Amino acid sequence: MSENIKMTDRALRSVLGPQITEKATMIADKYNQVAFKVTKDATKSDIKMAIETMFKVEVMAVNLLNVNGKTKRSGRAIGKRADWKKAYVSLKPGQEINFTGE
């Protein structure tokens, strides 16, 4: 039982928040997918377990994408934004996640 609690705790920490952008909204409408920002060490099974637990929906598939941070320059100084990971979660037909709180 304690191993299951540890897995759920790790899974819940892996999802950092939703990605609400124009592209994510278009994908949600067209393909019934939701985009999330997740930790770098998150796995597909962790994300699936976390989304199903948090939002009480059924997940069909999870696709992961590593996003490289942009290199930025200000005068002579060069910096780099942090790399991060994005997850596209496909929901089963008839399922939806509403972030507006309605």
C-alpha positions as CSV (number, residue, x, y, z in Angstrom):
1,M,0.0,0.0,0.0
2,S,2.8,2.5,0.9
3,E,4.4,1.8,-2.5
4,N,1.2,2.8,-4.3
5,I,1.0,6.0,-2.2
6,K,4.7,6.8,-3.1
7,M,3.9,6.3,-6.8
8,T,0.8,8.5,-6.7
9,D,2.7,11.2,-4.8
10,R,5.5,11.2,-7.4
11,A,3.0,11.2,-10.2
12,L,1.1,14.2,-8.8
13,R,4.3,16.2,-8.4
14,S,5.3,15.5,-12.0
15,V,2.5,17.7,-13.5
16,L,3.4,21.4,-13.0
17,G,0.4,23.0,-14.8
18,P,-1.6,23.4,-18.0
19,Q,-0.2,25.1,-21.1
20,I,-2.9,27.5,-22.1
21,T,-1.8,28.9,-25.5
22,E,-3.5,29.4,-28.9
23,K,-2.0,26.2,-30.2
24,A,-3.1,24.2,-27.1
25,T,-6.6,25.6,-27.4
26,M,-6.7,24.6,-31.1
27,I,-5.5,21.1,-30.3
28,A,-8.0,20.8,-27.5
29,D,-10.9,21.6,-29.8
30,K,-9.7,19.6,-32.8
31,Y,-8.1,16.5,-31.2
32,N,-9.5,16.3,-27.7
33,Q,-6.0,16.8,-26.2
34,V,-4.7,18.9,-23.4
35,A,-1.2,20.3,-23.0
36,F,0.6,20.3,-19.7
37,K,4.0,21.5,-18.5
38,V,5.7,18.6,-16.6
39,T,8.9,17.9,-14.8
40,K,12.0,16.8,-16.8
41,D,12.0,13.3,-15.2
42,A,8.2,12.6,-15.7
43,T,7.2,9.4,-17.5
44,K,4.1,8.7,-19.5
45,S,2.7,6.4,-16.8
46,D,3.3,9.1,-14.1
47,I,1.5,11.7,-16.1
48,K,-1.4,9.4,-17.0
49,M,-1.9,8.5,-13.3
50,A,-1.7,12.1,-12.2
51,I,-4.2,13.4,-14.7
52,E,-6.7,10.6,-14.1
53,T,-6.4,11.2,-10.3
54,M,-6.6,15.0,-10.4
55,F,-9.3,15.6,-13.0
56,K,-11.3,12.3,-12.8
57,V,-11.1,11.7,-16.5
58,E,-9.9,8.7,-18.6
59,V,-6.7,9.2,-20.5
60,M,-6.2,7.4,-23.8
61,A,-2.6,8.3,-24.6
62,V,0.3,10.6,-23.5
63,N,2.8,12.1,-25.9
64,L,5.9,13.8,-24.4
65,L,8.0,16.6,-26.0
66,N,11.3,18.0,-24.8
67,V,11.4,21.8,-25.3
68,N,14.8,23.4,-25.6
69,G,15.2,26.8,-23.9
70,K,15.9,29.8,-26.1
71,T,19.2,31.5,-26.1
72,K,18.8,35.2,-25.3
73,R,21.2,38.1,-25.6
74,S,21.2,41.4,-23.8
75,G,24.2,43.5,-25.0
76,R,27.3,41.4,-24.7
77,A,25.7,39.0,-22.1
78,I,24.4,35.7,-23.5
79,G,22.0,33.6,-21.4
80,K,19.8,30.6,-21.9
81,R,16.3,29.8,-20.7
82,A,15.8,26.5,-19.0
83,D,14.9,23.4,-21.0
84,W,11.5,21.9,-20.1
85,K,9.1,19.1,-21.0
86,K,5.6,19.3,-22.4
87,A,3.0,16.5,-22.3
88,Y,0.0,16.2,-24.7
89,V,-2.7,14.2,-23.0
90,S,-5.3,12.5,-25.3
91,L,-8.6,12.1,-23.5
92,K,-11.2,9.4,-24.4
93,P,-14.2,10.5,-26.4
94,G,-16.8,12.3,-24.2
95,Q,-14.1,13.4,-21.6
96,E,-13.0,17.0,-21.1
97,I,-11.0,19.0,-18.6
98,N,-12.3,22.5,-17.9
99,F,-9.8,25.0,-16.4
100,T,-12.2,27.9,-16.2
101,G,-13.9,26.5,-13.0
102,E,-17.4,26.4,-14.5
